C-alpha cells in the first residue's frame, strides 16, 4: 500500500576505488533517451498521448520536471496489476500521472506548514521543561540525561556541540551569547537544532523528564518519541520535494494509546488496523494529537480541496485509490474529533 526507503537491492561495499557489487551481479545500462523517445516508450506501454499540442505539452513537462520524477514516481496506480510487462490501464493519460505528481507536491506544502508548527511547539516545551529542572546551560552535562546508554548521550551532546560550532559567526544569537556569556540558553539553542537532533535530545532525557514533556501534549512519552521520529522523516520528505503521498514509516502508531482512532472506521482485526498507522494519514493523526483544533480544521479543509481537485483530473482510476495508498479512509475528516 505504501513504499519505504528500504528496497530490494544487492548488498554493496564501498572502497577507496569506488563501489563493488556482488560477484556475478550485472547492472543494467541506463541509456540516454530523448524526450521524443520517452514519449514513444510511454505510448508503446499503453499510455494515451495524442500527437500535436498534447504531445508537445507532455514533452515540455518532461523537460521541466524530469521523466524519472513524474513517470517512475507516480506510475504505479496506473499499471495493470500482475502484468508480465509494464502496461498502463486502458485509457491512462499522461495528465493523470502529472495530476498525482502535482497533488503530491501540493500536499507536501500543506503537511510541511503544520509539521513546522508542531516542531516549534516540541522545541519550546522541551526547552522549558529541561531548563526548569537543570538550568538553561546544563545541556552539555552527562548527569542531565539518562546515562544508562552513555554512548547515545555522548552522541547527543556531540551533536549539540557541532551545531553550536557550525553556527558561530553565522547565527547572530549564537554568536552574541557565546561571545558575551560563554554559553547559549537552551531556549535559544533549540532554534538552531533540527527536529532530528531534538528527537535524539528527547530520547536521551531521563524518564521522569520525558513524562513531563509528554504530559504537556497529553500523550504517552514513548509514543511521543515515535511521533517525533516520524515527523522528522515526513519533514525531510516535504522539504526536499521527495515523493510523500505513499511513503511508509518505520514506526507504527500504537492505537491502544489513541482510543479515538476507531472513529475513522478503518478495518481492523483485534486492534491491528489495515492502514492509517504508518502512512501519510498517520502523520495527520500525529498532527491532530499535538496541534490545536483550529489548525487541524484548516489542515482538513486544505486536504479536502486537494482531494477534490485531484478527483476532477483523474479518469482511469478513482481518487479513492490514491486516498487508500495514503491511509485516508472514508471518515478521515474526523481528524478534528481526536
Secondary structure as UniProt FT lines:
FT   STRAND          12..15
FT   TURN            16..17
FT   STRAND          18..21
FT   TURN            23..24
FT   HELIX           35..44
FT   TURN            45..46
FT   TURN            51..52
FT   HELIX           53..65
FT   HELIX           68..72
FT   HELIX           73..74
FT   HELIX           76..78
FT   TURN            81..82
FT   TURN            90..91
FT   HELIX           94..134
FT   TURN            136..137
FT   TURN            139..140
FT   HELIX           142..144
FT   HELIX           147..149
FT   HELIX           150..167
FT   TURN            168..170
FT   HELIX           172..180
FT   HELIX           186..189
FT   TURN            190..192
FT   HELIX           195..203
FT   HELIX           207..217
FT   HELIX           221..239
FT   TURN            240..241
FT   TURN            245..246
FT   HELIX           255..257
FT   HELIX           259..264
FT   STRAND          268..269
FT   TURN            270..271
FT   STRAND          272..273
FT   HELIX           280..290
FT   HELIX           293..313
FT   HELIX           319..326
FT   TURN            330..331
FT   HELIX           332..337
//
